Amino acid sequence: MDVEQKFNLITRRQTFLRSSDEDSFKTLLAEKEKPKIVWETTPTGRPHVGYFVPLTKLADFLRAGLDVTVYYLDVYGFLVNFIHPMDLVAHRRKYYHLLVTAILEALGVPLSKIHFVRESSFAYTKEFVIDFHKLCALMTQQDARDSMDEVARTNMLSPMLCATQQSLSEPYLDTDIQFGGEDQRGLFLHAEKFIPKLGYRKREHLMNVMVGGLDGLKMSSSKPANTKIEFLDDPKTVRTKVSEASGTGVLGLLRDVLIPISELRLERLQGKTGLNSAEVQDAKSDQRPFASDDAPTGTVFTVVANDGDEAQHYASYQEVDEAFAKQILQASSLKRAVAEAFNRLLAPIRKTYSESEEWQVVDKMAYGEMDYGY
């Protein structure tokens, strides 16, 4: 796989901080055989299906031969959610790990190829603390406020330390690329500005789209349950939520979550797994695209009309969007197909949870009692 092929695979559906970053990114791929990339997540509220977006992308990174790390920002999680005690954040970090590994297995991403690291494993070392102090001495309060919304909205001190914690992860993980959502732009800019001032090299940054909620607005763990699909929602709940969602919200989930996963699975069936042969060998759950068995080659999504008419097959999101706009595809039919696709996708995650006493205990300790209906 040449540099251009790697670049196209790594960056599909991604954006850079600035267009000029493409050149330095290609230089990295040309000069380093196996660049390191990290996806960082903060254990706060219960994750929603928007997390499928970055975790699905990890498959592309492995196909392109990158060294992939999932990094749990548990110290950051305590600082930003200062109303919760540290031991609660520790339980949430365990919950996130159990969920993330279940999601990756459901996506057919081999866990043997992923490194899992928690921030607290080195955030209290002498070297890290010294760099933390040095970085704080270089920053103004406004630098901290510019990095993230949570800081801009609070008068508390602890959230103002979060950007410093996350930026320092780059040299301490010895990563080449940090990857996250478009809401991480301020944090990535902070790292680019300050990490070189400590004598470390500047890293590359990639951003994925932020998934919209069922209401057509931003999906968030802090918003009401009916605005998002959660990973452990039972099948009936998923159907109800999708049926009551806005057309914009359903189309957004199809575009940003389901279609990329279906394309990934279609490529896997075609043997297009790049440098990651383990992807085919290690896949355990149902890895079929969201298309019927009799669908034409290249189909990524199939919709069967409510009246039982002939199935409609689509080779891209654009085809679905056009059919919906022209009312060739009815909203009720689309919603039913999207709900069933999500239920198929979530089934192995629910199964893992129902069979794991450890996860159920951690869930209760992290978030309290919850009846998932199964």
Phi, psi and chi 1 to 4 in degrees:
 res  aa     phi    psi   chi1   chi2   chi3   chi4
   1 MET       -  122.1 -175.1  178.1  -71.9      -
   2 ASP   -84.3  175.8   61.3   28.6      -      -
   3 VAL   -60.4  -42.6  169.2      -      -      -
   4 GLU   -64.5  -40.3 -162.9   66.4   27.7      -
   5 GLN   -64.9  -43.8  -70.4  172.4  -41.7      -
   6 LYS   -61.3  -45.6  -72.1 -177.5  178.8 -179.5
   7 PHE   -59.3  -46.8  177.3   82.9      -      -
   8 ASN   -64.1  -38.3  -68.6  -24.4      -      -
   9 LEU   -70.2  -45.3 -174.8   55.9      -      -
  10 ILE   -65.5  -38.2  -67.1  167.5      -      -
  11 THR   -98.6    0.1   61.5      -      -      -
  12 ARG   -64.9  133.6   65.4  170.7  172.1  176.4
  13 ARG    64.7   20.6  -66.2 -173.3  -68.7  -91.8
  14 GLN  -119.9  161.2  -53.5  -58.2  -60.5      -
  15 THR  -127.7  157.3   57.2      -      -      -
  16 PHE  -100.2  165.1  -68.7   98.8      -      -
  17 LEU   -61.8  -35.9  -72.9  174.3      -      -
  18 ARG  -152.0  151.9   56.5 -169.9   72.6   81.1
  19 SER   -61.9  -29.6   58.5      -      -      -
  20 SER   -66.3  -15.0   59.0      -      -      -
  21 ASP   -68.7  -17.1  -68.7  -14.5      -      -
  22 GLU   -58.6  -39.6  -67.1 -174.3   14.0      -
  23 ASP   -65.4  -46.0  -66.7  -24.4      -      -
  24 SER   -67.9  -31.1   59.1      -      -      -
  25 PHE   -65.9  -43.9 -158.5   94.3      -      -
  26 LYS   -65.5  -35.9  -72.5 -178.1  178.9  179.2
  27 THR   -62.4  -42.6  -61.0      -      -      -
  28 LEU   -58.9  -45.6  170.2   65.6      -      -
  29 LEU   -65.7  -32.0  -64.9  177.8      -      -
  30 ALA   -75.4  -32.8      -      -      -      -
  31 GLU   -93.2  -23.0  -65.6  179.8  -12.2      -
  32 LYS  -122.0  126.8 -166.9  164.5 -173.7  177.3
  33 GLU   -66.3  -40.2 -178.1  178.7   -4.2      -
  34 LYS  -135.5   76.1 -161.7  177.1 -177.6   68.4
  35 PRO   -61.2  151.3  -22.4   34.4      -      -
  36 LYS   -96.6  134.6  -62.9  178.1 -179.7  179.1
  37 ILE  -128.6  143.2 -169.9  166.4      -      -
  38 VAL  -127.9  137.1   59.7      -      -      -
  39 TRP  -109.2  125.4  175.1   66.3      -      -
  40 GLU  -110.7  135.8  -53.1 -165.9   -1.4      -
  41 THR  -136.0  141.9 -175.4      -      -      -
  42 THR  -103.9  122.3  -52.8      -      -      -
  43 PRO   -75.0   94.3   26.1  -31.9      -      -
  44 THR  -119.8 -108.7   51.8      -      -      -
  45 GLY   -76.4  173.7      -      -      -      -
  46 ARG   -62.3  127.8  -92.3 -162.6 -173.3   88.0
  47 PRO   -65.5  152.6  -23.5   35.6      -      -
  48 HIS  -114.3  177.9   48.0   70.0      -      -
  49 VAL   -68.3   -6.3  -65.0      -      -      -
  50 GLY   -60.3  -23.7      -      -      -      -
  51 TYR   -68.0  -16.3  -79.1   65.7      -      -
  52 PHE   -59.0  -32.6  -90.1  125.8      -      -
  53 VAL   -61.4  -58.0  173.9      -      -      -
  54 PRO   -67.7  -35.0   23.6  -34.2      -      -
  55 LEU   -71.1  -32.9  -69.0  171.8      -      -
  56 THR   -64.3  -37.8  -60.4      -      -      -
  57 LYS   -64.1  -25.6 -169.0   61.8 -166.1  171.6
  58 LEU   -59.1  -29.8  -60.9 -168.5      -      -
  59 ALA   -62.8  -41.3      -      -      -      -
  60 ASP   -63.5  -40.8  -81.0  -14.9      -      -
  61 PHE   -61.9  -42.0  -61.8  154.1      -      -
  62 LEU   -67.5  -38.4  -68.3  173.6      -      -
  63 ARG   -62.5  -30.6  -71.5  176.8  177.0 -175.3
  64 ALA   -88.1    2.0      -      -      -      -
  65 GLY    84.4   19.3      -      -      -      -
  66 LEU   -80.0  156.4  -60.9 -173.5      -      -
  67 ASP   -92.8  114.5 -172.4  -53.4      -      -
  68 VAL  -107.4  132.8  178.9      -      -      -
  69 THR  -126.0  137.3  -66.4      -      -      -
  70 VAL  -103.9  125.9  170.7      -      -      -
  71 TYR  -120.0  121.3 -177.5   62.2      -      -
  72 TYR   -94.4  113.7  -58.5  110.7      -      -
  73 LEU   -83.8   73.9  -72.7  155.9      -      -
  74 ASP   -77.9  -34.8   49.1   -7.0      -      -
  75 VAL   -67.0  -46.5  177.9      -      -      -
  76 TYR   -54.6  -43.3  179.3  126.9      -      -
  77 GLY   -60.0  -35.9      -      -      -      -
  78 PHE   -70.8  -42.2  172.0   69.2      -      -
  79 LEU   -66.5  -40.0  -65.4  171.9      -      -
  80 VAL   -80.8  -29.9   76.0      -      -      -
  81 ASN  -107.4   62.0  -99.0   -7.9      -      -
  82 PHE   -65.2  -13.0   47.5   83.0      -      -
  83 ILE   -77.7  -13.0   62.0  172.5      -      -
  84 HIS  -103.9  142.9  -62.2  -56.7      -      -
  85 PRO   -69.7  160.1   24.3  -33.4      -      -
  86 MET   -63.7  -35.3 -166.6  171.5  -75.9      -
  87 ASP   -68.1  -29.8   58.7  -13.4      -      -
  88 LEU   -67.0  -41.5  178.9   65.0      -      -
  89 VAL   -62.0  -36.7  176.9      -      -      -
  90 ALA   -62.1  -41.5      -      -      -      -
  91 HIS   -64.9  -39.2  -65.6  -45.1      -      -
  92 ARG   -67.7  -34.9  -69.2 -174.7  172.0 -176.9
  93 ARG   -62.7  -40.7 -165.9  -90.4  -55.3  165.5
  94 LYS   -65.4  -40.5  -68.6  177.6 -176.3  176.8
  95 TYR   -60.4  -46.4  178.7   95.0      -      -
  96 TYR   -59.8  -42.1  -92.9   54.7      -      -
  97 HIS   -64.4  -44.5 -179.9   63.4      -      -
  98 LEU   -63.0  -39.1  -68.6  165.9      -      -
  99 LEU   -70.0  -47.2  176.3   61.0      -      -
 100 VAL   -58.8  -43.6  165.2      -      -      -
 101 THR   -66.7  -36.5   53.4      -      -      -
 102 ALA   -66.2  -39.7      -      -      -      -
 103 ILE   -63.8  -46.9  -64.8  168.1      -      -
 104 LEU   -61.2  -40.5  -69.7  172.8      -      -
 105 GLU   -64.8  -39.0  -72.1 -173.8  -36.4      -
 106 ALA   -65.0  -29.6      -      -      -      -
 107 LEU   -85.3   -7.3  -68.3  171.0      -      -
 108 GLY    79.7   20.1      -      -      -      -
 109 VAL   -90.2  121.1  177.5      -      -      -
 110 PRO   -67.8  121.6   22.0  -31.2      -      -
 111 LEU   -64.7  -26.3  -61.5 -177.9      -      -
 112 SER   -64.0  -16.6   60.2      -      -      -
 113 LYS   -97.7   -1.1  -62.9  -72.8 -173.7  177.7
 114 ILE  -112.3  136.7  -51.8  -73.2      -      -
 115 HIS   -94.2  138.0  -52.2  -71.1      -      -
 116 PHE  -118.7  122.7  -62.1   94.8      -      -
 117 VAL  -132.6  139.8 -179.5      -      -      -
 118 ARG  -106.8  141.8   52.8 -171.8  172.3   82.4
 119 GLU   -56.3  -40.0  179.8 -172.6   10.7      -
 120 SER   -67.0   -9.5   56.2      -      -      -
 121 SER   -71.3  -19.3   65.3      -      -      -
 122 PHE  -140.5   -2.2   55.4   69.5      -      -
 123 ALA   -68.4  -15.0      -      -      -      -
 124 TYR  -107.4    9.0  -59.5  112.5      -      -
 125 THR   -72.5  156.7   62.5      -      -      -
 126 LYS   -57.3  -45.0  177.6 -179.6  177.7 -179.5
 127 GLU   -63.7  -43.6  -65.7   76.2   15.2      -
 128 PHE   -65.2  -44.5 -170.8   97.7      -      -
 129 VAL   -62.9  -39.1  172.0      -      -      -
 130 ILE   -63.5  -45.7  -70.3  173.3      -      -
 131 ASP   -64.3  -35.6  -86.6  -19.7      -      -
 132 PHE   -60.9  -45.4  177.4   84.5      -      -
 133 HIS   -64.9  -42.1  -69.4  164.3      -      -
 134 LYS   -60.7  -43.4  -72.6  179.7  178.6  178.9
 135 LEU   -67.1  -40.8 -169.5   45.3      -      -
 136 CYS   -59.7  -35.2  -73.6      -      -      -
 137 ALA   -71.7  -17.0      -      -      -      -
 138 LEU   -91.3  -16.3  -66.8  170.0      -      -
 139 MET  -101.4  152.4  -69.5  169.5   52.2      -
 140 THR   -98.3  166.7   65.5      -      -      -
 141 GLN   -60.3  -34.8  -68.1 -177.4   30.9      -
 142 GLN   -67.0  -34.3 -168.2   58.4   47.2      -
 143 ASP   -58.0  -42.2  -71.4  -36.0      -      -
 144 ALA   -66.9  -43.6      -      -      -      -
 145 ARG   -65.2  -32.6  -65.8 -171.8 -174.7  -76.9
 146 ASP   -72.1  -15.0  -70.3  -16.2      -      -
 147 SER   -80.5  -26.9   66.4      -      -      -
 148 MET  -164.0  152.0   51.1 -167.5  -72.2      -
 149 ASP   -63.3  -37.8  -71.4  -17.7      -      -
 150 GLU   -59.4  -33.5  -70.6   90.7  -20.7      -
 151 VAL   -76.3  -40.0  176.8      -      -      -
 152 ALA   -63.4  -25.4      -      -      -      -
 153 ARG   -98.2   -1.6  -63.1 -166.4  -55.9  -98.7
 154 THR  -121.0  155.5 -176.2      -      -      -
 155 ASN  -102.0   -1.6  -68.5  -40.3      -      -
 156 MET   -75.5  151.4  -65.0  -63.4  -68.1      -
 157 LEU   -76.4  -43.6  172.5   62.4      -      -
 158 SER   -56.4  -42.3   63.5      -      -      -
 159 PRO   -62.1  -23.5  -24.2   36.3      -      -
 160 MET   -70.9  -13.0  -61.1 -174.6   72.7      -
 161 LEU   -91.2   -9.3  -53.2  176.1      -      -
 162 CYS   -65.3  -42.5  -69.7      -      -      -
 163 ALA   -60.3  -39.1      -      -      -      -
 164 THR   -62.8  -43.8  -51.4      -      -      -
 165 GLN   -60.5  -47.6  -69.9  -71.8  137.4      -
 166 GLN   -70.1  -40.7 -177.7  164.1  -22.1      -
 167 SER   -61.3  -38.9  -69.5      -      -      -
 168 LEU   -69.3  -16.3  -77.2  173.2      -      -
 169 SER   -61.9  -29.0   70.4      -      -      -
 170 GLU   -62.5  -54.6  -65.4 -175.2  -10.4      -
 171 PRO   -70.6  -31.5   22.9  -34.0      -      -
 172 TYR   -78.1  -20.6  -81.8   82.5      -      -
 173 LEU   -93.4   -6.8  -71.2  169.6      -      -
 174 ASP    53.1   41.8 -169.8   29.2      -      -
 175 THR   -86.2  160.6 -166.4      -      -      -
 176 ASP  -103.4  -27.6  -60.9  -62.9      -      -
 177 ILE  -137.7  133.1  -50.3  160.8      -      -
 178 GLN  -108.5  134.8 -171.8  178.7  169.2      -
 179 PHE  -123.7  136.4  160.9   65.7      -      -
 180 GLY  -169.2 -174.1      -      -      -      -
 181 GLY   -75.0  166.4      -      -      -      -
 182 GLU   -62.4  -19.5  -68.7  173.2  -18.2      -
 183 ASP   -74.2   -5.2   61.7  -19.1      -      -
 184 GLN   -91.3    1.6  -61.0  -76.0  -65.3      -
 185 ARG   -51.7  -47.6  175.8  177.9  -69.5  -85.7
 186 GLY   -62.0  -38.4      -      -      -      -
 187 LEU   -69.7  -38.4  -72.5  161.1      -      -
 188 PHE   -66.6  -39.9  -69.2  169.0      -      -
 189 LEU   -64.8  -35.8  -71.2  170.1      -      -
 190 HIS   -61.3  -46.1 -179.8  -85.1      -      -
 191 ALA   -63.0  -42.7      -      -      -      -
 192 GLU   -62.5  -35.6  -76.0 -158.9   -8.9      -
 193 LYS   -76.8  -42.1  179.0  178.9  179.3  179.3
 194 PHE  -102.2  -32.1  -71.8  104.0      -      -
 195 ILE   -59.8  -41.8  -70.5  -56.6      -      -
 196 PRO   -62.2  -25.7  -26.5   37.9      -      -
 197 LYS   -69.9  -15.7  -67.6 -176.5  177.9 -178.1
 198 LEU   -92.8    0.7  -67.3  178.0      -      -
 199 GLY    95.5    4.7      -      -      -      -
 200 TYR   -95.5  157.8  -61.3  114.4      -      -
 201 ARG   -75.6  154.8   59.5 -171.2  169.2   88.1
 202 LYS   -76.3  137.6 -176.9  174.7   78.3   71.3
 203 ARG   -98.2  165.7  -91.4   63.8  178.6 -173.3
 204 GLU   -87.2  157.5  -57.0  -65.6  -29.7      -
 205 HIS  -138.2  138.0  -62.4   93.1      -      -
 206 LEU  -127.1  147.1  -85.8 -179.3      -      -
 207 MET  -132.1  136.3  -60.9  179.7  -67.2      -
 208 ASN   -99.2  161.3   61.7 -103.9      -      -
 209 VAL   -65.7  148.1   66.5      -      -      -
 210 MET   -89.4  126.8  -61.9  -58.2  -65.7      -
 211 VAL   -75.6  135.8  178.5      -      -      -
 212 GLY   -77.1  156.3      -      -      -      -
 213 GLY   -84.7  179.1      -      -      -      -
 214 LEU   -65.9  -17.7  -66.1  169.4      -      -
 215 ASP   -89.6    2.1   54.7    0.6      -      -
 216 GLY    86.2   -3.5      -      -      -      -
 217 LEU  -104.1 -173.3  -55.3  174.3      -      -
 218 LYS   -63.5  132.9 -179.8 -176.8  175.5 -178.7
 219 MET   -81.3  133.0 -171.9 -179.8  -67.4      -
 220 SER  -147.7  145.5  171.2      -      -      -
 221 SER   -63.4  -23.5  -61.7      -      -      -
 222 SER   -87.3   -6.5   61.7      -      -      -
 223 LYS   -89.3  165.5  -67.0  178.7   67.3  173.6
 224 PRO   -57.2  151.6  -25.7   34.3      -      -
 225 ALA   -59.8  -31.6      -      -      -      -
 226 ASN   -75.6   -2.4   64.1  -14.6      -      -
 227 THR   -96.3   -1.5   65.6      -      -      -
 228 LYS  -150.2  155.6   56.8 -175.7  179.4  -73.7
 229 ILE   -98.0  128.6  -61.3  172.6      -      -
 230 GLU  -101.1  155.8  -64.0 -177.3  -68.1      -
 231 PHE   -63.3  -29.1  -76.1  101.3      -      -
 232 LEU  -103.2   11.1  -61.6  177.6      -      -
 233 ASP   -58.8  137.7  -78.8  -15.2      -      -
 234 ASP   -75.1  164.0   63.7   83.9      -      -
 235 PRO   -55.4  -41.1  -28.4   36.3      -      -
 236 LYS   -64.0  -41.7 -177.9  179.8  177.9 -178.8
 237 THR   -62.7  -41.9  -62.4      -      -      -
 238 VAL   -60.9  -45.7  171.4      -      -      -
 239 ARG   -62.3  -41.9  -65.9 -172.3 -169.2  101.0
 240 THR   -65.5  -46.9  -60.3      -      -      -
 241 LYS   -60.1  -44.4  -73.8 -177.1  176.2 -178.9
 242 VAL   -69.3  -39.1  174.5      -      -      -
 243 SER   -64.2  -29.4   68.3      -      -      -
 244 GLU   -94.1   -0.1  -64.1  174.2   -7.9      -
 245 ALA   -79.3  162.1      -      -      -      -
 246 SER   -74.5  155.4   68.4      -      -      -
 247 GLY   -60.4  -37.9      -      -      -      -
 248 THR   -62.1  -42.5  -58.2      -      -      -
 249 GLY   -64.4  -42.5      -      -      -      -
 250 VAL   -66.9  -44.2  173.1      -      -      -
 251 LEU   -62.5  -37.8  -74.1  169.6      -      -
 252 GLY   -63.9  -42.9      -      -      -      -
 253 LEU   -65.6  -36.8  -75.0  172.0      -      -
 254 LEU   -64.8  -46.7  177.3   63.9      -      -
 255 ARG   -65.7  -45.8  178.5 -170.1   62.8 -127.2
 256 ASP   -92.9  -23.3  -62.3  -31.3      -      -
 257 VAL  -112.7  -60.7  178.4      -      -      -
 258 LEU   -71.9  -46.1  -65.4  177.6      -      -
 259 ILE   -63.2  -46.0  -66.6  -64.5      -      -
 260 PRO   -59.4  -36.9  -28.1   38.0      -      -
 261 ILE   -68.8  -41.4  -67.3  172.8      -      -
 262 SER   -64.0  -40.9 -162.3      -      -      -
 263 GLU   -63.1  -41.3  -70.8  174.8  -12.7      -
 264 LEU   -59.5  -43.5 -169.6   78.0      -      -
 265 ARG   -70.5  -37.1  -68.0  177.5  169.5 -175.7
 266 LEU   -63.7  -43.0 -174.6   61.4      -      -
 267 GLU   -62.7  -38.1  -69.0  165.1   -6.5      -
 268 ARG   -62.9  -41.9 -173.2  178.3  -66.7  142.1
 269 LEU   -63.3  -29.9  -71.1  173.8      -      -
 270 GLN   -87.4    2.4  -63.5  167.9  -16.6      -
 271 GLY    77.0   16.3      -      -      -      -
 272 LYS   -92.9   68.7  -61.1  177.3 -179.4  178.2
 273 THR  -111.3   15.2   57.5      -      -      -
 274 GLY    55.8 -126.1      -      -      -      -
 275 LEU   -90.7    9.7  -59.7  174.8      -      -
 276 ASN  -116.1   78.4 -174.4   24.9      -      -
 277 SER   -66.7  -25.2   58.4      -      -      -
 278 ALA   -65.5  -18.9      -      -      -      -
 279 GLU   -60.6  -39.1 -174.1  178.0  -38.2      -
 280 VAL   -76.6  -42.2  176.4      -      -      -
 281 GLN   -68.3  -36.4  -60.0  165.9    3.7      -
 282 ASP   -93.2   -8.3  -67.8   -0.8      -      -
 283 ALA   -63.0  124.9      -      -      -      -
 284 LYS  -108.1  -37.9  -61.1  175.6 -177.8  177.7
 285 SER   -94.1  179.4   56.9      -      -      -
 286 ASP   -58.8  115.7 -178.1   -0.3      -      -
 287 GLN  -114.0   22.1  -64.8  -61.9  -48.5      -
 288 ARG   -72.4  146.1  -67.2  172.5  -61.5  158.6
 289 PRO   -62.2  167.2  -17.4   29.6      -      -
 290 PHE   -84.0   57.4  -59.1  121.1      -      -
 291 ALA  -134.9  150.5      -      -      -      -
 292 SER   -69.4  159.7   60.8      -      -      -
 293 ASP   -63.1  -26.8  -66.4  -23.2      -      -
 294 ASP   -97.6   13.2   59.9  -11.3      -      -
 295 ALA   -69.9  149.3      -      -      -      -
 296 PRO   -60.6  154.3  -21.3   32.3      -      -
 297 THR   -56.0  134.5  -58.3      -      -      -
 298 GLY    93.8   -1.7      -      -      -      -
 299 THR   -71.7  132.7  -61.5      -      -      -
 300 VAL  -111.5  -13.0  -66.3      -      -      -
 301 PHE  -155.7  132.2 -159.7   70.2      -      -
 302 THR  -119.1  136.6  -65.4      -      -      -
 303 VAL  -124.9  129.2  178.3      -      -      -
 304 VAL  -105.1  127.0  178.2      -      -      -
 305 ALA   -63.8  155.2      -      -      -      -
 306 ASN   -59.9  -31.8  -67.5  -27.6      -      -
 307 ASP   -86.8    7.0   57.1    9.9      -      -
 308 GLY    81.5   12.2      -      -      -      -
 309 ASP   -63.3  175.2  -77.7   -7.5      -      -
 310 GLU   -55.9  141.1 -174.3  175.7  -13.7      -
 311 ALA   -65.3  147.5      -      -      -      -
 312 GLN  -105.4  127.1  -63.0  167.4  -64.2      -
 313 HIS  -112.1  138.0  -54.4  -68.1      -      -
 314 TYR  -129.3  135.6  -58.9   97.1      -      -
 315 ALA   -96.0   -4.1      -      -      -      -
 316 SER  -160.9  164.2   67.3      -      -      -
 317 TYR   -64.6  -37.4  169.9   75.2      -      -
 318 GLN   -56.5  -39.2  -71.7   71.5   23.9      -
 319 GLU   -65.3  -39.9  -69.1 -175.7    4.7      -
 320 VAL   -64.0  -47.0  177.1      -      -      -
 321 ASP   -59.9  -42.8 -168.2   39.6      -      -
 322 GLU   -67.0  -42.4  -70.3  173.1    8.0      -
 323 ALA   -65.0  -37.2      -      -      -      -
 324 PHE   -68.1  -43.3 -172.5   78.4      -      -
 325 ALA   -62.6  -34.3      -      -      -      -
 326 LYS   -88.5    2.1  -65.3  176.1 -178.7  177.7
 327 GLN    63.1   21.2  -62.4 -173.3  -21.1      -
 328 ILE   -71.9  -34.7  -63.3  170.1      -      -
 329 LEU  -105.8  120.1  173.1   58.6      -      -
 330 GLN   -82.4  147.0  -61.4  -58.9  -50.4      -
 331 ALA   -59.1  -41.9      -      -      -      -
 332 SER   -64.6  -38.2   57.1      -      -      -
 333 SER   -68.5  -42.5  -60.2      -      -      -
 334 LEU   -63.2  -45.0  173.7   63.1      -      -
 335 LYS   -61.9  -40.9  -71.8 -179.1  176.8 -178.4
 336 ARG   -64.3  -41.3 -169.3  175.1   72.4 -106.1
 337 ALA   -66.8  -39.5      -      -      -      -
 338 VAL   -66.4  -42.4  165.8      -      -      -
 339 ALA   -61.9  -43.7      -      -      -      -
 340 GLU   -68.5  -34.9  -67.2  -45.8  -53.7      -
 341 ALA   -64.0  -43.5      -      -      -      -
 342 PHE   -64.5  -40.3  -92.4  111.6      -      -
 343 ASN   -64.5  -36.3  -84.2  -31.9      -      -
 344 ARG   -65.7  -40.3 -131.8  177.8   83.2 -166.7
 345 LEU   -69.5  -36.9 -174.5   57.1      -      -
 346 LEU   -84.3  -17.8  -63.3  174.3      -      -
 347 ALA   -53.4  -49.7      -      -      -      -
 348 PRO   -67.0  -27.1   21.2  -32.3      -      -
 349 ILE   -71.2  -44.3  -59.5  171.3      -      -
 350 ARG   -59.4  -41.7  -63.3 -174.4 -168.0  113.8
 351 LYS   -63.3  -45.1 -176.5  173.9 -174.8  -68.1
 352 THR   -59.6  -43.1  -60.8      -      -      -
 353 TYR   -63.5  -45.8  177.3   84.9      -      -
 354 SER   -65.4  -23.8   66.9      -      -      -
 355 GLU   -98.1   -2.5  -65.2  175.2   -9.2      -
 356 SER  -110.7  103.7  172.7      -      -      -
 357 GLU   -63.8  -36.4 -177.1  178.4   -8.5      -
 358 GLU   -59.1  -47.7  177.6 -169.5   11.4      -
 359 TRP   -64.1  -40.6 -168.8   -4.1      -      -
 360 GLN   -64.2  -39.5  -67.0  168.8   36.0      -
 361 VAL   -67.2  -44.8  170.4      -      -      -
 362 VAL   -62.5  -40.4  168.7      -      -      -
 363 ASP   -57.0  -47.2 -175.2   10.7      -      -
 364 LYS   -63.4  -40.8 -176.7  177.2  178.8 -179.9
 365 MET   -72.3  -29.5  -62.9  177.2   75.3      -
 366 ALA   -85.2  -36.1      -      -      -      -
 367 TYR  -133.0   -1.0  -60.9  105.9      -      -
 368 GLY    87.5 -176.6      -      -      -      -
 369 GLU   -64.4  140.6  -65.9  -75.7   -4.4      -
 370 MET  -152.7  128.4 -176.6   71.1  179.0      -
 371 ASP  -100.9  110.8 -178.8    7.6      -      -
 372 TYR   -88.1   -5.9  -64.3  107.5      -      -
 373 GLY    84.7   15.7      -      -      -      -
 374 TYR  -154.3      -   54.1   88.1      -      -
